[in-house]
């Protein structure tokens, strides 16, 4: 019995010590949670500041780039006479009649260009089967290269309604010149095409009888021009193919 009292006292003392440690631990945990919450608030604040900085920086860069582009455009215009092309808007279909379809062939090889752009042909090496070429409204120049590889030669073309047809209003030379197929090429020194003959004894489907075979003034296969370059400048009154033309 005498040994029981010290044991109880010892246990009670241990309980008090543990209770004190629990309170101290709780205080530390609360303090730590408070510090974590405070740190979270600071991180959120820093993130908001950084986002605002990035947004402002982006606006400044965009503003600087626009200014540099404007300055560059002014410099180009001032020193080189270059005016940057604005963003293209959808072009409206030009007024006038429908696009024209011209039937064209050559004896023996044929190449066709519309304002400098080559047109792909299916029957370019078959003289008695013409190709049909769509000539859009607004086209300025029809350019043709013909090559003779055997015997007779010539270039012939017409639209079904006779709006276009080969005749002496075309111009032909025997020497290739740089840009000869372009619409802005100066052909003022070129001679008129030489009419070889009208149509042909053998009709060609799609070619009108009032169209002429044309070439340079040297159509002979043996002594003449094997390759020729011809141009037809469409008159301004006909470029939009108005029905009354």
C-alpha positions in Angstrom: 0.0 0.0 0.0 2.8 2.3 0.8 4.4 1.6 -2.6 1.1 2.4 -4.4 1.1 6.1 -3.6 4.4 6.9 -5.3 3.3 5.0 -8.4 0.1 7.1 -8.6 2.1 10.3 -8.1 4.5 9.3 -10.9 1.6 8.5 -13.3 -0.1 11.8 -12.5 3.2 13.7 -13.1 3.6 11.9 -16.5 0.1 12.9 -17.4 0.7 16.5 -16.7 4.0 16.5 -18.7 2.3 14.9 -21.7 -0.6 17.3 -21.4 1.8 20.2 -21.5 3.6 18.8 -24.5 0.3 18.4 -26.4 -0.6 22.0 -25.8 2.9 23.1 -27.0 2.5 20.9 -30.1 -0.9 22.4 -30.9 0.5 25.9 -30.6 3.3 25.0 -33.0 0.8 23.5 -35.5 -1.4 26.5 -35.4 1.6 28.8 -35.9 2.7 26.7 -38.8 -0.7 26.7 -40.5 -0.8 30.5 -40.0 2.6 30.8 -41.7 1.5 28.5 -44.6 -1.7 30.6 -45.1 0.3 33.8 -45.1 2.8 32.3 -47.6 -0.1 31.3 -49.9 -1.4 34.9 -49.9 2.0 36.2 -50.8 2.4 33.7 -53.6 -1.1 34.7 -55.0 -0.1 38.4 -54.8 3.2 37.8 -56.6 1.4 35.8 -59.3 -1.1 38.6 -59.9 1.8 41.1 -60.2 3.6 38.9 -62.6 0.5 38.4 -64.8 0.0 42.2 -64.9 3.7 42.7 -65.9 3.5 40.1 -68.7 0.3 41.7 -70.0 1.8 45.1 -70.0 5.0 43.8 -71.6 3.1 42.2 -74.4 1.2 45.4 -75.1 4.5 47.3 -75.2 6.1 44.8 -77.6 3.0 44.9 -79.9 3.1 48.7 -79.9 6.8 48.8 -80.7 6.4 46.3 -83.5 3.6 48.3 -85.1 5.7 51.4 -84.9 8.7 49.6 -86.5 6.6 48.3 -89.3 5.1 51.8 -90.0 8.6 53.3 -90.0 9.9 50.6 -92.4 7.0 51.2 -94.7 7.7 54.9 -94.7 11.4 54.2 -95.4 10.7 51.9 -98.3 8.3 54.4 -99.8 10.8 57.3 -99.4 14.0 55.6 -100.6 12.7 53.1 -103.1 9.2 54.4 -104.1 7.8 51.1 -102.8 4.3 51.2 -101.4 3.4 48.0 -99.5 0.3 46.3 -100.9 -2.7 46.4 -98.6 -4.5 43.3 -97.7 -6.4 42.2 -100.8 -10.1 42.3 -100.8 -12.3 40.0 -102.8 -12.4 41.4 -106.3 -15.7 42.0 -107.9 -16.4 40.3 -111.2 -15.8 42.9 -114.0 -18.8 44.0 -116.0 -19.5 43.0 -119.6 -20.3 39.9 -121.5 -19.2 36.3 -120.7 -15.6 35.1 -120.9 -14.6 34.2 -124.4 -13.4 30.8 -125.5 -11.0 30.8 -128.4 -10.2 27.7 -130.4 -6.5 27.7 -131.4 -4.0 25.4 -133.1 -0.6 25.5 -134.8 1.2 23.4 -137.4 3.1 21.8 -135.6 3.7 22.8 -131.9 1.8 25.4 -129.9 2.2 27.4 -126.7 -0.3 30.0 -125.5 0.0 32.8 -122.9 -2.6 35.1 -121.5 -1.0 38.3 -120.0 2.2 36.3 -119.4 0.6 33.3 -117.9 1.1 30.0 -119.8 -2.0 28.0 -120.5 -1.8 24.2 -120.4 -2.9 22.7 -123.7 -4.0 19.2 -124.4 -3.6 19.0 -128.2 -0.6 21.3 -128.6 1.2 19.0 -131.0 -1.9 18.0 -133.1 -2.4 20.6 -135.8 -5.9 19.6 -136.9 -7.4 19.3 -133.4 -7.6 22.8 -131.8 -7.4 23.5 -128.1 -10.1 25.6 -126.4 -8.7 28.4 -124.3 -10.8 30.5 -121.9 -10.0 34.2 -122.2 -11.2 35.9 -119.1 -12.7 39.4 -119.2 -10.0 42.1 -118.8 -7.3 40.1 -120.6 -4.9 42.4 -122.4 -2.7 40.2 -124.6 -2.9 36.8 -126.2 0.6 35.6 -126.9 1.4 32.5 -129.0 4.6 30.6 -129.7 4.5 28.3 -132.8 7.1 25.8 -133.9 7.2 24.1 -137.3 8.8 20.7 -137.3 7.7 19.5 -140.8 6.3 20.8 -144.1 3.5 23.3 -143.9 3.2 25.7 -141.0 1.0 28.3 -139.4 -1.1 29.4 -136.5 -4.9 29.8 -136.7 -7.5 30.7 -134.1 -11.0 32.0 -133.7 -13.9 32.3 -131.2 -17.2 30.7 -132.3 -18.8 34.1 -132.8 -15.7 35.7 -134.5 -15.0 38.0 -131.6 -11.4 37.1 -131.9 -9.7 35.5 -135.0 -6.2 35.4 -136.4 -5.5 37.9 -139.1 -3.1 40.8 -139.9 -4.0 42.6 -136.7 -1.7 40.1 -134.9 2.1 40.6 -134.8 4.8 38.0 -135.3 8.6 37.8 -135.1 11.1 35.1 -135.4 13.3 36.0 -132.4 12.4 35.5 -128.7 12.6 38.7 -126.7 12.6 38.8 -122.9 9.1 39.3 -121.6 7.6 39.0 -125.0 4.5 37.2 -123.6 3.8 39.8 -120.9 1.0 42.3 -121.2 3.3 45.3 -120.6 5.8 44.3 -123.3 6.4 46.9 -126.0 5.7 45.3 -129.4 5.4 48.6 -131.3 8.4 47.6 -133.5 6.9 44.2 -134.4 5.6 43.7 -137.9 2.1 42.6 -138.7 1.6 38.9 -139.0 1.8 37.5 -142.6 -1.3 35.8 -143.8 -0.4 32.5 -145.3 -3.8 31.4 -146.4 -7.4 31.6 -145.3 -8.8 28.7 -143.4 -7.8 25.4 -145.1 -8.9 22.9 -147.6 -9.5 20.5 -144.7 -11.9 22.1 -142.3 -10.9 22.1 -138.6 -13.7 21.8 -136.2 -14.2 24.9 -134.1 -12.2 27.3 -136.4 -14.2 29.8 -138.4 -13.8 30.1 -142.2 -13.0 33.8 -141.9 -9.9 33.0 -139.7 -6.5 33.1 -141.4 -3.3 31.0 -141.0 -0.6 33.4 -139.9 3.2 33.3 -139.5 6.1 35.6 -140.2 7.0 36.5 -143.8 9.2 33.4 -144.0 6.8 30.4 -143.7 8.9 28.0 -145.8 10.0 24.9 -143.8 13.4 24.6 -145.6 14.5 28.3 -145.6 11.9 30.0 -143.4 11.4 30.6 -139.7 11.0 27.3 -137.7 9.8 29.1 -134.5 7.8 32.3 -134.3 6.4 34.5 -131.5 3.0 36.2 -132.1 1.0 38.6 -130.0 -2.5 40.0 -130.2 -3.3 43.1 -128.1 -7.0 43.1 -127.3 -8.4 46.6 -128.0 -9.6 48.4 -124.9 -13.2 48.5 -126.2 -13.2 44.7 -126.3 -11.4 43.7 -123.1 -14.6 43.3 -121.1 -16.3 41.6 -124.0 -19.4 43.8 -123.9 -22.2 42.3 -125.9 -22.6 45.3 -128.1 -19.0 45.0 -129.4 
